[in-house]
Amino acid sequence: MFQSLTLILSLAAFFGYINHRFFKLPTSIGLMIMALITSGIMVVIQETNHELFVTVCQVVEDINFKEVLLDVMLSGLLFAGALHTNLRELLTEKKSIISFATLGVLISTIVIAGLLYFGLQLFNYPIDFIYCMLFGALISPTDPIAVLAIFKEAKVNKSLELKISGESLFNDGVGVVVFLTIYMIAKEGSSHFELSETLKLFAEETIGGLVYGLALGYLGYRMLKSVEDAPKIEVLITVAMAMGGYTLASFIHVSGPLAMVVAGLFMGSKLESSVFSEKSKQHIDLFWELLDELLNAVLFVLIGLEVLILTFEYSFLWSGILAIVVVLIGRVISVYIPLSVIKVPNKQKTAAVMIWGGLRGGISVALALSISTELPEREFLVFITYTVVVFSIIFQGLTVKKLVQRLGLTEGS
């Protein structure tokens, strides 16, 4: 594991250097594109150097993308993203964020599932509707890591940025509950589904995660306040909050991602105030900014290399293209319905950016990889999920800045 992570970190550093010197792409996208190119080269040369190809594939498998992201990296990425988000400004968009993070996810899941089911019938690749629902659930939540990383460079105006980043930070709780519920039905059958249990799970995951995150943030704040003259210790306390707090969340059955978002927002709001010294703020901000960049670099390189261990069939390729279209249609509908009941300036322009800026990322891939190999459509779901994520990050990620500029929704406009 150590050797594999060392190789990934080295690749991330090398790709980052090449991108900065020559390609000048947004860092996350540049790293992923180069990792994809590297994967493509490995596939091409496997006939002449099969041993090297097998070795690289083994490195990618040893890392276990699902565990590395969901169990190790996600806590730091979400905490860092929330820490640098202004809570007061976020609260001004609370109605929009709640609508998109709940109603939007549910609408998207159902629409995507229905369209994919009928679309696959036309392609003569019929699968059970429950697997279409499973795909809808794992692909519907926008990815906070991808969104925050790419919109940071798009310089979108504050109101719209808050809507999109807030939605991506909070929709994981709903998305994970919907995914787990449908996954349970797919594994055990609809006879095991109970509405009361589902509502209980939702309450534990979401409400429990929000309360736990608030308590964690307050505890961390009090501890930081008591050692205000030791900035390095303060940084260590925030690391313990993110890593230890996230691990504890799984033991008490609450949403770790939601807890990290709330704890990060709480700590960020305190750091913005005059409670802490400038030295403390600088130490904490700099540490989490650097860690955020490092984890993002590793994540996007891993996404690019993950293609090496996908199961490929030509029928999967056409289904992946269909999935891209279906997910975009689902995004259109899930954005327009909540917007129709919310007062938003420049509604059409806002909708356009939210639709195209609703990026999917590593979390969707990790959820797809968490599906048991015992399910017959597992490899199919993993492949089409990966196809949508690659399209989303590269094509949508590269063009969203131009769309924002064209619509006049940049900062100060």
SVG drawing of the C-alpha trace seen along z (x, -y; Angstrom):
<svg xmlns="http://www.w3.org/2000/svg" viewBox="-43 -44 51 57">
<polyline fill="none" stroke="black" stroke-width="0.4" points="0.0,0.0 2.8,-2.4 4.6,-1.8 1.3,-2.2 0.5,-5.5 4.1,-6.7 3.7,-6.0 0.4,-7.9 1.8,-10.9 4.9,-10.9 2.6,-10.8 0.4,-13.6 3.5,-15.7 4.9,-15.0 1.5,-15.5 1.0,-18.7 4.4,-20.0 3.7,-19.2 0.3,-20.7 1.5,-23.9 4.4,-24.3 2.7,-23.4 -1.0,-22.8 -2.2,-25.4 -5.5,-23.5 -7.4,-23.7 -5.3,-21.5 -7.8,-18.8 -8.8,-18.4 -5.2,-18.5 -4.1,-15.8 -7.1,-13.6 -6.5,-14.0 -2.9,-13.0 -3.7,-10.0 -6.2,-8.9 -3.6,-9.3 -1.2,-7.2 -3.8,-4.6 -4.4,-4.6 -0.7,-4.2 -0.6,-1.2 -3.5,0.4 -1.7,-0.1 1.6,1.3 0.2,4.3 0.8,6.5 4.6,5.7 5.1,5.4 2.3,7.3 4.3,7.6 4.4,3.8 0.7,3.5 -0.2,6.2 2.1,4.4 0.4,1.0 -3.1,2.6 -2.1,4.3 -0.9,1.0 -4.3,-0.5 -6.2,2.4 -4.1,2.5 -5.0,-1.1 -8.8,-0.2 -10.3,-3.5 -13.6,-3.0 -11.9,-2.6 -9.2,-5.3 -11.8,-7.9 -14.8,-7.1 -12.8,-6.0 -9.6,-8.1 -9.7,-11.1 -13.3,-12.2 -13.2,-13.6 -10.3,-15.9 -11.7,-17.0 -15.1,-17.9 -13.8,-19.6 -11.4,-21.7 -14.0,-22.7 -16.5,-23.7 -13.8,-25.4 -13.2,-27.9 -17.0,-28.5 -18.5,-31.5 -21.4,-30.3 -23.2,-33.6 -23.3,-33.9 -24.3,-30.3 -27.3,-30.9 -28.6,-33.5 -29.2,-30.7 -30.6,-28.2 -33.9,-27.7 -32.3,-27.0 -29.7,-24.7 -32.3,-22.6 -34.5,-22.3 -31.7,-21.2 -30.1,-18.9 -33.3,-17.0 -36.1,-17.4 -33.5,-17.7 -31.8,-14.5 -35.0,-12.5 -36.4,-13.9 -33.1,-13.2 -32.9,-9.6 -36.4,-8.8 -36.0,-10.6 -32.6,-9.0 -33.8,-5.6 -36.9,-5.8 -35.0,-7.2 -32.2,-4.7 -34.6,-1.8 -36.5,-2.6 -33.3,-3.7 -31.6,-0.4 -34.7,1.4 -34.2,-0.4 -30.5,0.7 -31.6,4.3 -29.8,4.4 -32.7,4.7 -31.9,4.7 -34.1,4.8 -35.5,1.4 -34.1,1.7 -30.5,1.5 -31.5,-1.6 -32.7,-3.1 -29.4,-2.2 -27.5,-4.0 -29.9,-7.0 -29.2,-7.2 -25.4,-7.0 -25.1,-9.5 -27.7,-12.1 -25.7,-13.9 -23.3,-16.4 -19.8,-15.8 -18.6,-18.5 -14.9,-17.7 -15.2,-18.2 -17.6,-21.2 -15.5,-23.1 -12.2,-22.4 -13.4,-23.5 -15.8,-26.4 -13.0,-27.9 -11.3,-28.7 -14.4,-29.7 -14.9,-32.9 -18.7,-32.7 -20.7,-35.4 -21.1,-34.8 -24.9,-34.0 -24.6,-31.3 -21.4,-29.9 -23.1,-29.5 -26.1,-27.7 -23.9,-25.2 -21.3,-24.6 -24.0,-24.5 -26.0,-21.9 -22.9,-19.8 -21.9,-19.9 -25.2,-18.9 -26.8,-16.5 -24.6,-13.6 -26.6,-12.8 -29.8,-12.4 -28.0,-10.7 -26.4,-8.1 -29.6,-7.2 -31.5,-6.8 -28.5,-4.7 -28.4,-2.4 -32.2,-1.9 -32.2,-0.9 -29.1,1.2 -30.7,3.1 -33.8,3.8 -31.5,4.9 -29.6,7.3 -32.5,8.7 -35.6,8.1 -38.6,5.7 -40.1,7.9 -37.4,6.6 -38.2,3.0 -39.9,1.1 -40.8,-2.6 -40.4,-3.0 -36.9,-1.6 -36.0,-3.9 -37.3,-7.0 -35.3,-5.9 -32.2,-5.5 -32.8,-8.9 -33.2,-10.5 -30.1,-8.8 -27.9,-9.7 -29.0,-13.3 -30.4,-14.8 -27.9,-12.8 -25.1,-13.9 -26.1,-17.6 -26.4,-17.5 -23.2,-15.5 -21.3,-17.8 -22.4,-20.9 -21.4,-19.3 -18.0,-18.3 -17.5,-21.8 -18.3,-23.4 -16.0,-21.0 -13.2,-21.7 -13.8,-25.4 -13.6,-25.3 -10.4,-23.3 -8.8,-25.7 -9.8,-28.6 -8.1,-27.1 -4.7,-26.7 -4.8,-30.0 -1.1,-30.6 -0.1,-27.3 -1.1,-27.4 0.6,-24.1 -1.5,-22.3 -4.6,-24.1 -3.9,-22.6 -3.5,-19.1 -6.9,-19.6 -8.6,-20.4 -7.0,-17.2 -8.3,-15.2 -11.8,-16.7 -11.8,-15.7 -10.3,-12.3 -11.3,-11.1 -14.8,-12.7 -15.4,-11.1 -14.3,-7.6 -16.5,-8.0 -19.5,-8.9 -19.6,-5.5 -19.7,-3.8 -22.6,-5.9 -24.4,-5.5 -24.7,-9.1 -23.6,-10.7 -19.9,-11.3 -19.9,-13.6 -22.7,-15.8 -20.9,-15.9 -17.7,-17.1 -19.5,-19.8 -21.2,-21.2 -18.1,-21.0 -16.0,-22.7 -18.6,-25.4 -18.8,-26.0 -15.0,-26.2 -14.8,-28.4 -17.3,-30.9 -15.3,-31.1 -12.0,-31.7 -13.7,-34.5 -14.5,-36.3 -12.1,-38.1 -12.0,-35.3 -8.7,-33.8 -5.4,-35.5 -4.1,-36.2 -1.3,-33.7 -3.8,-30.9 -5.9,-31.7 -2.9,-31.7 -1.6,-28.4 -5.0,-26.6 -5.9,-28.1 -2.5,-27.4 -2.5,-23.8 -6.0,-22.9 -5.5,-24.7 -2.3,-22.7 -3.9,-19.4 -7.0,-20.1 -4.7,-20.6 -2.8,-17.5 -5.8,-15.2 -7.5,-16.7 -4.4,-15.9 -4.3,-12.3 -8.0,-11.8 -8.1,-13.0 -5.0,-11.0 -6.7,-7.9 -9.9,-8.6 -7.9,-8.7 -6.0,-5.5 -9.1,-3.6 -10.0,-2.9 -7.3,-0.2 -9.4,2.1 -12.8,1.6 -14.5,4.4 -15.1,3.4 -17.7,4.6 -18.8,2.8 -22.4,2.8 -21.2,1.0 -19.7,-1.8 -23.1,-2.6 -24.8,-2.4 -22.3,-4.8 -23.1,-7.4 -26.8,-6.9 -26.1,-7.3 -24.5,-10.7 -27.5,-12.0 -29.9,-10.6 -28.0,-12.2 -28.0,-15.6 -31.8,-15.3 -32.3,-14.3 -30.2,-17.3 -32.3,-19.7 -35.6,-18.5 -34.2,-18.3 -32.9,-21.9 -36.0,-23.5 -38.6,-22.0 -37.0,-23.5 -36.2,-26.7 -39.9,-27.1 -40.9,-27.5 -38.0,-29.7 -37.4,-33.4 -34.1,-33.6 -32.7,-36.5 -31.7,-35.7 -33.5,-32.4 -32.7,-31.1 -29.1,-31.9 -28.8,-30.5 -30.5,-27.3 -28.1,-26.9 -25.0,-27.2 -26.4,-24.9 -27.3,-22.3 -23.9,-22.3 -22.0,-22.9 -23.6,-19.9 -20.5,-17.8 -20.2,-14.2 -16.9,-12.9 -15.1,-10.4 -17.9,-9.8 -20.2,-8.4 -17.4,-6.1 -16.7,-5.0 -20.4,-4.2 -20.5,-2.2 -17.4,-0.2 -19.0,0.5 -21.7,2.6 -21.2,6.3 -19.8,8.4 -22.7,10.8 -25.1,8.4 -25.3,9.4 -25.1,5.8 -22.3,4.6 -19.6,4.2 -22.1,2.6 -23.1,0.0 -19.4,-0.7 -18.6,-1.3 -21.4,-3.7 -20.8,-5.6 -17.2,-6.0 -18.1,-7.2 -20.5,-9.8 -17.9,-11.0 -15.1,-11.4 -17.4,-13.3 -18.6,-15.5 -15.2,-16.5 -13.5,-16.9 -16.1,-18.3 -18.4,-20.1 -15.5,-21.1 -13.5,-22.6 -16.5,-24.6 -18.3,-25.8 -16.0,-28.8 -16.7,-29.9 -20.5,-29.5 -20.3,-31.6 -18.4,-34.3 -20.8,-34.2 -23.9,-34.6 -22.3,-37.4 -22.4,-35.7 -18.8,-36.2 -17.7,-38.0 -18.7,-41.7 -21.1,-41.3"/>
</svg>
